[in-house]
Amino acid sequence: MKALRIALAIILFLFSIVYLGFLLPFWGIPFNARRHGLPPLTPAWALECWLWEDDLNTASYVDELLDGYRQHDIPVRTILIDSPWSLRYNDFTFDEKRYPDPAQWLTGLQQKDYRVVLWMTSMVNSRNKDTEIPGSEDWYARAAENGYLLGNGQQIRWWKGKGGFIDYTNPDAMRWWRDLQNQVLRYGVDGWKLDGTATLMRSQAGPVPVPYMKSRSGILTTRRYMDLYYREELKHGRSVNPEFITLSRAMDRGFHPEGFAPVDAAPVTWVGDQRHYWKSDTDSGIKSGKKDRDIALKGIQGFESAINSILKSAALGYNVIGSDVAGFSGDSIPPRLYIRWAQFSAFCGLFMNGGHGEWAFWKRSRRELEIIRTYSWLHTELIPYMYHYVVSGHRGGKLLQTPAGGKYQYYFGDHLLIAPIFEDKTIRRVEIPEGKWRYWFDKEKVFHGPQTIEVDFPLDEFPVFVREGAIIPMDISRSYTNIGDSTYAGHTTWRIFPGNKLSFSVFSPGDQSETSLSVVSSGARIELTLSGAARPSVFSVHLEKEPRRVAAGHRILKAGYDYRYDAVRKELIIRHSSGLPETYLVSAG
């Protein structure tokens, strides 16, 4: 009995060390559900396609890329300027050798309707890697002497040099920090990429890292410091610009099973740095040489680990999630990997193209250019559908991505089932859930679930299935996706797959005004009712046969003039350009 008590005491002692030395301060265990709030309202522009580069880091190369994307009609809305862009890290002063006349350059981007996001961290460095000012000991020393840094200015080495952590609990430090940031915020910058230094916050007990540090307000844990970092930077940004966003890590392997950024401080997230591989080193046998490892968080990741982390992030409650298309770093990007990763990203909240490698598609293969352009536009066209779930998630309702049965399968909203192709193969096994599902790229292919299928998906197609009874609102202005064309521009296209009674709402960015479409199917009769805020619309209704009659209220519509039926696509197209509330009655053939 005495030996048992001693053993239990030893176990309790060891557990206390692990708990107090790691689980509590680093992960925040026990997880506090109240630590995560609801997802913030992500502005619609942040759902559009992003672009960045991390090889030259110059204004001239950004301009070259943007010119090429525009000439080849590849959509881009947000430009991410990664490090190094400043004279020294986090002094928020542009290095004008890299980015000459930043005020004029940023104004030029804004006039072309681009949004700009800048990289930053929570570090004040004494030594900087790859910046115009490598040594900044005096700058660091002044911050430390003024009490602006944690732990009396204790420094750590990190992937961009050596420095200390800004103290978010010190009002004087925050005034200094915000004054620095305002140097670029006054240019109209739209967001920060908050890179992951906060997770490195620690003091040292000899050679042992201790995840606690002294701050102005008392002792901070690493987890608490991370929460301050992500929340305070978003809060300040939105005090300057209500549509300001931050890009932060959600889940990234097992480093933080509770997530890096709190959900309520994560308008846009990505899942860390992957290389241009299909699989990670744990399941592909890749040799983990030093040059193969991630910069920020050691280890190799590939496409499959990105998918896995995104789905775990979605399960945790993050709403707008993505990854670097084709991976952040590595040697040359395999063409098929690039295509499959872009297809997957089309059905994520974040479509972010960039990192190390050749991002100029016109310098790659014609096939890559055409397929990736198509899926970039498909993602852009789905903004009204995605934004519905941004608003819903912010209000405590349905999120954009929900893990489903089947390996790496998930629901994209309520109505789309996605089964990413995560291997260099065309054949994919898909578990079809209960119900009737149509293949997105060929509506004649119908699957009744539950069943498991094996299908060969050519390189220009992807496993996407639409539920019977779905309404998919889209903004279409091009013909690449074979849904509409330039004549659809300025209208919301409602793709309708009738099935009993269904409804869907879209929200206008800014004022959140709501427009709803309800569809009631009863026998050979389909009733479409548009209500709420005026929204010019095109109704695209899947019908097996040409309708006998179409009416708007009591007015009978004329075929070929008020509506048209495409017998090949089996689609009824009704253009409702006024956008005013209206009811259409369709009598099926």
C-alpha positions as CSV (number, residue, x, y, z in Angstrom):
1,M,0.0,0.0,0.0
2,K,2.8,2.4,0.9
3,A,4.5,1.6,-2.5
4,L,1.2,2.4,-4.3
5,R,0.9,5.7,-2.5
6,I,4.5,6.6,-3.5
7,A,3.8,5.6,-7.1
8,L,0.7,7.7,-7.2
9,A,2.5,10.6,-5.7
10,I,5.2,10.3,-8.3
11,I,2.7,10.1,-11.1
12,L,0.8,13.2,-9.7
13,F,4.1,15.1,-9.4
14,L,5.1,14.3,-12.9
15,F,1.7,15.1,-14.3
16,S,1.7,18.4,-12.4
17,I,5.0,19.3,-14.1
18,V,3.7,18.4,-17.5
19,Y,0.4,20.2,-16.9
20,L,1.8,23.4,-15.4
21,G,4.9,23.3,-17.6
22,F,3.2,22.7,-20.9
23,L,-0.5,21.7,-21.2
24,L,-1.9,24.7,-19.3
25,P,0.4,27.5,-20.5
26,F,1.0,26.3,-24.1
27,W,-2.3,24.7,-25.1
28,G,-4.6,26.2,-22.6
29,I,-5.8,22.8,-21.3
30,P,-8.4,22.4,-20.0
31,F,-9.9,23.9,-23.1
32,N,-12.2,26.7,-22.2
33,A,-15.1,26.9,-24.7
34,R,-15.6,30.5,-23.8
35,R,-12.1,31.4,-25.0
36,H,-13.4,31.0,-28.6
37,G,-16.2,33.3,-29.7
38,L,-18.1,33.2,-33.0
39,P,-16.1,33.8,-36.2
40,P,-15.8,37.5,-37.1
41,L,-17.6,38.9,-40.1
42,T,-15.1,38.4,-43.0
43,P,-15.5,41.0,-45.7
44,A,-16.5,39.6,-49.1
45,W,-13.4,40.9,-50.8
46,A,-11.3,38.6,-48.7
47,L,-13.1,35.6,-50.2
48,E,-11.8,36.5,-53.6
49,C,-8.5,35.2,-55.0
50,W,-5.2,36.2,-53.3
51,L,-1.7,36.4,-54.8
52,W,1.7,36.8,-53.3
53,E,5.4,35.9,-54.0
54,D,8.3,35.2,-51.7
55,D,11.3,35.0,-54.1
56,L,12.1,38.6,-55.0
57,N,9.9,40.6,-52.7
58,T,9.8,43.8,-54.8
59,A,7.2,46.1,-56.1
60,S,8.4,45.6,-59.7
61,Y,7.9,41.9,-59.5
62,V,4.4,42.3,-57.9
63,D,3.5,44.6,-60.8
64,E,4.8,42.2,-63.3
65,L,2.7,39.4,-61.9
66,L,-0.4,41.5,-61.7
67,D,0.1,42.7,-65.3
68,G,0.4,39.0,-66.4
69,Y,-2.6,37.9,-64.4
70,R,-4.7,40.7,-65.9
71,Q,-3.5,40.0,-69.5
72,H,-4.4,36.4,-69.1
73,D,-7.7,37.1,-67.3
74,I,-6.9,35.4,-64.1
75,P,-8.8,36.9,-61.2
76,V,-6.8,38.5,-58.3
77,R,-8.3,40.8,-55.6
78,T,-5.8,40.7,-52.7
79,I,-2.1,41.3,-52.8
80,L,-0.1,39.9,-49.9
81,I,3.2,41.6,-49.3
82,D,5.3,39.2,-47.3
83,S,8.6,39.7,-45.6
84,P,10.9,41.4,-46.1
85,W,9.1,44.6,-47.0
86,S,10.3,46.9,-44.2
87,L,13.7,48.4,-43.3
88,R,13.8,46.0,-40.3
89,Y,11.2,43.7,-39.1
90,N,8.1,45.3,-37.6
91,D,9.3,48.9,-37.8
92,F,6.5,49.4,-40.3
93,T,8.7,51.6,-42.6
94,F,8.8,50.5,-46.2
95,D,12.2,49.6,-47.6
96,E,12.1,51.9,-50.6
97,K,14.8,50.0,-52.5
98,R,12.3,47.1,-52.7
99,Y,9.2,49.2,-52.8
100,P,9.9,52.7,-54.1
101,D,7.5,55.5,-53.3
102,P,5.2,53.2,-51.3
103,A,2.4,55.8,-51.0
104,Q,2.1,56.2,-54.7
105,W,2.5,52.5,-55.4
106,L,-0.2,51.5,-52.9
107,T,-2.6,54.2,-54.2
108,G,-2.1,52.8,-57.7
109,L,-3.0,49.3,-56.5
110,Q,-6.1,50.6,-54.7
111,Q,-7.2,52.5,-57.9
112,K,-7.1,49.2,-59.7
113,D,-9.4,47.8,-57.0
114,Y,-6.8,45.6,-55.3
115,R,-6.7,45.0,-51.6
116,V,-3.3,45.0,-49.8
117,V,-2.3,42.9,-46.8
118,L,1.2,43.3,-45.1
119,W,3.1,40.7,-43.2
120,M,4.0,41.3,-39.5
121,T,4.8,39.6,-36.2
122,S,5.0,40.6,-32.5
123,M,8.8,40.8,-32.5
124,V,11.1,43.8,-31.9
125,N,14.5,42.7,-33.2
126,S,18.0,43.5,-32.4
127,R,19.2,41.4,-35.4
128,N,17.3,41.0,-38.7
129,K,17.7,38.5,-41.5
130,D,17.4,39.7,-45.1
131,T,16.5,43.3,-44.3
132,E,18.1,46.6,-45.4
133,I,19.0,47.3,-41.7
134,P,20.4,44.0,-40.3
135,G,21.6,45.3,-37.0
136,S,19.0,47.3,-34.9
137,E,20.5,46.9,-31.4
138,D,19.8,50.6,-30.5
139,W,16.2,50.4,-31.7
140,Y,15.7,47.2,-29.7
141,A,17.5,48.6,-26.6
142,R,15.2,51.7,-26.5
143,A,12.1,49.5,-26.6
144,A,13.5,47.3,-23.9
145,E,14.6,50.2,-21.7
146,N,11.1,51.8,-22.0
147,G,9.5,48.6,-20.8
148,Y,7.8,47.8,-24.0
149,L,8.9,44.2,-24.2
150,L,8.1,41.1,-22.2
151,G,10.4,39.6,-19.7
152,N,12.5,42.8,-19.3
153,G,13.5,42.5,-22.9
154,Q,14.6,38.9,-22.9
155,Q,15.3,37.8,-26.5
156,I,14.9,34.6,-28.5
157,R,16.2,33.5,-31.9
158,W,13.5,33.0,-34.5
159,W,13.5,32.5,-38.2
160,K,13.9,36.2,-39.0
161,G,16.6,37.0,-36.5
162,K,16.8,37.8,-32.8
163,G,14.5,39.9,-30.7
164,G,11.9,40.3,-27.9
165,F,8.2,40.3,-27.7
166,I,6.1,43.5,-27.7
167,D,4.0,43.7,-24.5
168,Y,0.3,44.0,-25.4
169,T,-0.6,44.6,-21.8
170,N,1.5,47.8,-21.6
171,P,-0.5,50.9,-22.7
172,D,2.8,52.9,-23.4
173,A,4.1,50.0,-25.5
174,M,0.9,49.9,-27.4
175,R,0.9,53.7,-28.1
176,W,4.5,53.3,-29.5
177,W,3.5,50.2,-31.5
178,R,0.4,51.7,-33.0
179,D,2.3,54.9,-34.0
180,L,4.7,52.7,-35.9
181,Q,1.8,50.8,-37.6
182,N,0.0,54.0,-38.5
183,Q,2.9,54.8,-40.8
184,V,1.4,52.2,-43.2
185,L,-2.2,52.1,-42.1
186,R,-2.6,55.6,-43.3
187,Y,-1.9,54.4,-46.8
188,G,-5.1,52.4,-46.6
189,V,-3.6,48.9,-46.0
190,D,-6.4,46.4,-45.7
191,G,-4.9,43.8,-43.4
192,W,-2.1,42.0,-41.6
193,K,-0.7,38.6,-42.1
194,L,0.0,37.7,-38.5
195,D,2.8,35.2,-38.7
196,G,3.3,32.7,-35.9
197,T,5.9,34.2,-33.5
198,A,3.5,34.4,-30.5
199,T,3.7,30.6,-30.1
200,L,7.5,31.0,-29.5
201,M,7.0,33.2,-26.4
202,R,8.9,31.8,-23.5
203,S,11.5,32.5,-20.9
204,Q,14.4,30.2,-20.0
205,A,15.4,28.3,-16.9
206,G,18.9,27.4,-17.9
207,P,18.5,25.3,-21.1
208,V,14.8,24.6,-20.4
209,P,12.2,26.7,-22.2
210,V,9.4,27.9,-19.8
211,P,6.1,29.0,-21.4
212,Y,5.6,31.9,-19.1
213,M,6.9,35.5,-19.2
214,K,6.5,38.6,-17.1
215,S,4.4,41.4,-18.6
216,R,3.2,44.8,-17.4
217,S,0.1,43.2,-16.1
218,G,1.7,40.1,-14.5
219,I,2.8,36.7,-15.7
220,L,1.6,35.7,-19.1
221,T,1.4,32.2,-20.5
222,T,2.2,31.5,-24.1
223,R,-1.4,30.7,-24.8
224,R,-2.6,34.0,-23.3
225,Y,0.0,35.9,-25.2
226,M,-1.2,34.3,-28.5
227,D,-4.7,35.4,-27.7
228,L,-3.6,39.0,-27.1
229,Y,-1.6,39.1,-30.3
230,Y,-4.4,37.9,-32.6
231,R,-7.2,39.8,-30.8
232,E,-5.5,43.1,-30.3
233,E,-4.1,43.3,-33.9
234,L,-7.6,42.7,-35.4
235,K,-9.2,45.1,-32.9
236,H,-6.9,47.9,-33.8
237,G,-7.1,47.3,-37.5
238,R,-10.9,47.4,-37.4
239,S,-10.8,50.6,-35.4
240,V,-9.0,52.2,-38.4
241,N,-10.9,50.3,-41.2
242,P,-14.1,48.3,-40.5
243,E,-13.3,45.9,-43.3
244,F,-9.8,45.3,-42.0
245,I,-8.8,41.6,-41.9
246,T,-6.0,39.5,-40.3
247,L,-4.6,36.3,-41.9
248,S,-3.6,33.9,-39.1
249,R,-2.9,30.3,-38.6
250,A,-5.9,28.1,-37.6
251,M,-4.7,24.5,-37.1
252,D,-1.2,23.5,-38.1
253,R,-0.5,19.9,-37.5
254,G,-0.5,19.1,-33.7
255,F,1.3,22.3,-32.5
256,H,-1.9,23.8,-31.2
257,P,-4.9,21.4,-31.1
258,E,-6.9,24.3,-29.7
259,G,-6.0,26.4,-32.8
260,F,-3.4,29.2,-33.1
261,A,-5.7,32.3,-33.3
262,P,-8.9,32.4,-31.3
263,V,-11.9,31.7,-33.6
264,D,-13.4,35.2,-32.9
265,A,-10.1,36.8,-34.0
266,A,-9.7,34.8,-37.2
267,P,-11.5,36.4,-40.1
268,V,-9.2,34.6,-42.6
269,T,-6.9,31.7,-41.8
270,W,-4.4,29.4,-43.4
271,V,-2.8,26.2,-42.1
272,G,0.9,27.0,-42.2
273,D,3.7,26.2,-44.6
274,Q,3.6,23.2,-46.9
275,R,6.1,22.2,-49.5
276,H,5.3,21.3,-53.1
277,Y,4.6,17.6,-52.2
278,W,1.6,15.4,-52.3
279,K,2.3,13.9,-48.9
280,S,4.2,14.8,-45.8
281,D,7.4,13.2,-44.7
282,T,5.6,10.9,-42.3
283,D,3.9,9.0,-45.0
284,S,6.0,9.5,-48.1
285,G,9.5,8.6,-47.1
286,I,10.9,12.0,-47.9
287,K,14.2,12.7,-46.4
288,S,14.0,15.6,-44.0
289,G,17.2,17.4,-44.7
290,K,17.6,20.9,-43.3
291,K,16.8,22.6,-46.5
292,D,13.5,20.6,-46.8
293,R,12.1,21.9,-43.5
294,D,9.5,24.6,-42.9
295,I,10.8,27.9,-42.0
296,A,8.5,28.8,-39.1
297,L,7.6,25.5,-37.6
298,K,10.0,22.7,-38.3
299,G,9.0,19.7,-40.4
300,I,7.7,18.9,-43.8
301,Q,4.1,19.1,-44.9
302,G,2.5,18.3,-48.2
303,F,-0.9,18.6,-49.9
304,E,-2.5,15.9,-47.8
305,S,-1.5,17.4,-44.5
306,A,-2.9,20.8,-45.7
307,I,-6.3,19.1,-46.4
308,N,-6.2,17.4,-43.0
309,S,-5.4,20.6,-41.1
310,I,-8.1,22.5,-43.0
311,L,-10.8,20.0,-42.0
312,K,-9.6,19.9,-38.4
313,S,-9.8,23.7,-38.4
314,A,-13.3,23.6,-39.7
315,A,-14.3,21.1,-37.0
316,L,-12.9,23.4,-34.4
317,G,-15.1,26.3,-35.6
318,Y,-12.9,28.3,-38.0
319,N,-14.9,29.6,-41.0
320,V,-12.7,31.0,-43.7
321,I,-9.7,28.6,-44.1
322,G,-7.2,27.8,-46.9
323,S,-3.6,27.1,-47.7
324,D,-0.9,28.2,-50.1
325,V,-2.0,26.7,-53.5
326,A,0.6,24.1,-54.4
327,G,2.5,24.7,-51.2
328,F,4.7,27.4,-49.8
329,S,8.2,26.2,-50.7
330,G,10.3,23.5,-52.4
331,D,11.8,22.8,-55.8
332,S,9.7,23.1,-58.9
333,I,6.0,22.7,-58.6
334,P,4.6,19.5,-60.2
335,P,1.9,20.5,-62.7
336,R,-0.7,17.9,-61.6
337,L,-0.2,18.8,-57.9
338,Y,-0.6,22.5,-58.8
339,I,-3.9,21.8,-60.6
340,R,-5.4,19.5,-58.0
341,W,-4.4,21.9,-55.2
342,A,-6.1,24.8,-57.1
343,Q,-9.2,22.7,-57.6
344,F,-9.4,22.0,-53.9
345,S,-8.8,25.6,-53.0
346,A,-11.7,26.7,-55.2
347,F,-13.9,25.0,-52.6
348,C,-12.2,26.6,-49.6
349,G,-12.9,30.1,-48.1
350,L,-9.4,31.2,-48.9
351,F,-7.8,30.8,-52.4
352,M,-4.3,32.0,-51.9
353,N,-1.8,31.6,-54.7
354,G,1.8,32.2,-53.8
355,G,5.0,31.5,-51.9
356,H,8.2,30.2,-53.5
357,G,8.0,29.0,-57.1
358,E,6.8,30.1,-60.5
359,W,3.3,31.7,-60.1
360,A,3.3,33.1,-63.6
361,F,1.0,30.5,-65.3
362,W,1.8,31.9,-68.7
363,K,5.4,30.7,-68.1
364,R,4.2,27.2,-67.2
365,S,2.2,24.8,-69.3
366,R,-0.9,25.9,-71.3
367,R,-2.9,23.2,-69.5
368,E,-2.1,24.5,-66.1
369,L,-3.0,28.1,-67.2
370,E,-6.4,27.1,-68.6
371,I,-7.4,24.7,-65.8
372,I,-6.2,26.9,-62.9
373,R,-7.8,30.0,-64.5
374,T,-11.1,28.1,-64.7
375,Y,-11.0,27.1,-61.1
376,S,-9.9,30.6,-60.0
377,W,-13.0,32.0,-61.7
378,L,-15.2,29.2,-60.2
379,H,-14.1,30.2,-56.7
380,T,-14.8,33.8,-57.6
381,E,-18.2,33.0,-58.9
382,L,-19.1,31.2,-55.7
383,I,-18.6,34.3,-53.5
384,P,-22.4,34.9,-52.9
385,Y,-22.7,31.3,-51.8
386,M,-19.7,31.5,-49.6
387,Y,-20.6,34.8,-48.1
388,H,-24.0,33.4,-47.0
389,Y,-22.0,31.1,-44.7
390,V,-19.7,33.8,-43.5
391,V,-22.8,35.7,-42.3
392,S,-24.4,32.5,-41.0
393,G,-21.3,31.5,-39.0
394,H,-20.9,35.0,-37.6
395,R,-24.5,34.7,-36.3
396,G,-23.9,31.3,-34.7
397,G,-25.3,29.2,-37.6
398,K,-23.9,26.9,-40.3
399,L,-20.2,27.3,-41.2
400,L,-18.7,27.1,-44.7
401,Q,-16.9,23.8,-44.4
402,T,-18.1,20.7,-42.4
403,P,-16.2,17.4,-42.4
404,A,-18.2,14.5,-43.8
405,G,-17.9,10.7,-44.0
406,G,-15.3,9.4,-46.4
407,K,-11.6,10.2,-46.4
408,Y,-11.1,14.0,-46.5
409,Q,-14.6,14.5,-47.7
410,Y,-16.5,17.6,-46.6
411,Y,-19.6,19.6,-47.2
412,F,-19.1,23.1,-48.7
413,G,-22.0,24.8,-47.3
414,D,-25.2,22.7,-47.1
415,H,-25.4,21.8,-50.8
416,L,-22.1,20.7,-52.1
417,L,-20.1,17.6,-51.3
418,I,-16.3,17.8,-52.0
419,A,-14.0,14.8,-52.1
420,P,-10.4,16.2,-52.7
421,I,-8.1,14.2,-54.9
422,F,-5.1,14.0,-52.5
423,E,-2.9,11.6,-54.5
424,D,-1.3,11.7,-57.9
425,K,-4.1,9.6,-59.4
426,T,-7.3,10.2,-61.3
427,I,-9.4,7.5,-59.7
428,R,-11.1,8.5,-56.4
429,R,-13.3,6.5,-54.1
430,V,-16.2,8.7,-52.9
431,E,-18.7,7.9,-50.2
432,I,-22.0,9.4,-51.4
433,P,-24.2,10.4,-48.4
434,E,-27.9,9.7,-48.2
435,G,-30.0,11.5,-50.8
436,K,-29.8,12.3,-54.4
437,W,-26.6,13.9,-55.7
438,R,-25.6,15.2,-59.1
439,Y,-22.1,15.5,-60.4
440,W,-21.2,19.2,-60.8
441,F,-19.5,18.8,-64.1
442,D,-22.2,16.5,-65.7
443,K,-25.7,16.9,-64.2
444,E,-26.8,13.8,-66.0
445,K,-24.7,11.7,-63.6
446,V,-26.9,11.1,-60.7
447,F,-25.9,9.1,-57.5
448,H,-28.3,7.9,-54.9
449,G,-26.8,7.5,-51.4
450,P,-25.7,6.0,-49.3
451,Q,-23.3,4.3,-51.6
452,T,-19.6,4.1,-52.3
453,I,-18.4,4.8,-55.9
454,E,-15.0,4.8,-57.7
455,V,-14.8,7.3,-60.5
456,D,-12.1,8.4,-62.9
457,F,-11.9,12.2,-62.7
458,P,-9.9,13.7,-65.6
459,L,-7.5,16.4,-64.8
460,D,-9.9,19.2,-65.7
461,E,-12.6,17.9,-63.4
462,F,-12.9,17.5,-59.6
463,P,-15.1,15.4,-57.3
464,V,-17.9,17.9,-56.6
465,F,-21.5,16.8,-56.1
466,V,-24.6,18.9,-55.6
467,R,-27.5,17.9,-53.5
468,E,-31.0,17.6,-54.9
469,G,-33.0,20.6,-53.6
470,A,-29.9,22.9,-53.8
471,I,-29.8,26.6,-54.6
472,I,-26.4,27.8,-55.5
473,P,-26.1,31.6,-55.9
474,M,-23.2,32.7,-58.1
475,D,-21.7,35.9,-59.6
476,I,-20.8,35.0,-63.2
477,S,-19.1,37.3,-65.7
478,R,-17.0,34.8,-67.8
479,S,-17.6,31.6,-69.7
480,Y,-14.7,29.6,-68.4
481,T,-16.8,27.5,-66.0
482,N,-19.4,26.8,-68.7
483,I,-22.2,28.0,-66.5
484,G,-22.8,31.4,-68.0
485,D,-21.0,34.2,-69.8
486,S,-20.3,37.9,-69.8
487,T,-24.1,38.7,-70.3
488,Y,-24.7,37.4,-66.8
489,A,-22.5,40.1,-65.3
490,G,-24.3,42.4,-62.9
491,H,-26.8,39.7,-62.0
492,T,-26.8,37.0,-59.3
493,T,-27.2,33.6,-61.0
494,W,-29.2,31.2,-58.9
495,R,-28.5,27.6,-59.9
496,I,-31.5,25.7,-58.9
497,F,-31.9,21.9,-58.5
498,P,-35.6,21.5,-57.6
499,G,-36.6,19.2,-54.8
500,N,-39.7,19.8,-52.7
501,K,-39.3,23.0,-50.7
502,L,-36.1,25.0,-50.4
503,S,-34.9,28.5,-49.8
504,F,-31.6,30.4,-49.7
505,S,-30.5,33.9,-48.8
506,V,-27.7,36.1,-50.1
507,F,-26.3,39.1,-48.3
508,S,-24.9,42.4,-49.7
509,P,-21.5,43.1,-48.3
510,G,-21.5,46.2,-46.2
511,D,-25.1,46.7,-45.1
512,Q,-25.9,43.0,-45.0
513,S,-29.2,43.6,-46.8
514,E,-30.8,40.2,-47.5
515,T,-32.4,38.8,-50.7
516,S,-34.1,35.4,-50.5
517,L,-35.2,32.9,-53.1
518,S,-37.6,30.2,-52.2
519,V,-38.4,27.3,-54.5
520,V,-41.4,25.0,-54.0
521,S,-41.8,22.0,-56.3
522,S,-45.1,20.1,-56.4
523,G,-45.6,17.6,-59.1
524,A,-45.1,19.3,-62.5
525,R,-45.3,22.8,-60.9
526,I,-42.3,24.9,-59.7
527,E,-42.8,28.2,-57.9
528,L,-39.8,30.6,-57.6
529,T,-40.3,33.6,-55.2
530,L,-37.7,36.3,-54.9
531,S,-38.1,38.5,-51.8
532,G,-36.2,41.1,-49.8
533,A,-33.7,43.6,-51.1
534,A,-33.7,44.2,-54.9
535,R,-31.1,42.1,-56.7
536,P,-30.9,41.7,-60.5
537,S,-31.0,37.9,-61.0
538,V,-30.8,35.1,-63.5
539,F,-32.6,31.9,-62.6
540,S,-31.0,28.8,-63.9
541,V,-33.4,25.9,-63.2
542,H,-32.5,22.2,-63.9
543,L,-35.4,20.8,-65.9
544,E,-35.5,17.5,-67.7
545,K,-37.9,18.8,-70.3
546,E,-38.9,22.1,-71.8
547,P,-41.6,23.8,-69.7
548,R,-45.1,24.0,-71.0
549,R,-45.6,27.5,-69.5
550,V,-43.7,30.1,-67.5
551,A,-45.5,33.0,-65.8
552,A,-44.5,36.0,-63.8
553,G,-47.4,36.5,-61.5
554,H,-50.4,36.6,-63.9
555,R,-48.3,37.4,-66.9
556,I,-47.5,34.5,-69.3
557,L,-43.9,34.8,-70.5
558,K,-42.8,34.2,-74.1
559,A,-40.3,31.5,-74.9
560,G,-37.2,32.8,-76.6
561,Y,-37.9,36.3,-75.4
562,D,-38.7,36.3,-71.7
563,Y,-37.0,33.0,-71.0
564,R,-35.2,30.3,-72.9
565,Y,-34.7,26.5,-72.5
566,D,-31.4,24.9,-73.3
567,A,-32.3,21.3,-74.2
568,V,-28.6,20.2,-74.2
569,R,-27.9,21.5,-70.7
570,K,-31.5,20.9,-69.6
571,E,-31.7,24.3,-68.1
572,L,-34.5,26.9,-68.0
573,I,-33.0,30.4,-68.0
574,I,-35.1,33.3,-66.7
575,R,-33.5,36.8,-66.6
576,H,-35.0,39.0,-63.9
577,S,-33.1,42.2,-64.4
578,S,-35.2,44.5,-62.2
579,G,-34.3,42.4,-59.2
580,L,-37.6,43.4,-57.5
581,P,-39.6,40.9,-55.5
582,E,-41.5,38.6,-57.9
583,T,-43.0,35.1,-58.2
584,Y,-42.5,32.9,-61.2
585,L,-44.6,29.8,-61.9
586,V,-43.1,27.1,-64.1
587,S,-45.3,24.3,-65.5
588,A,-43.0,21.4,-66.4
589,G,-43.3,19.7,-69.7
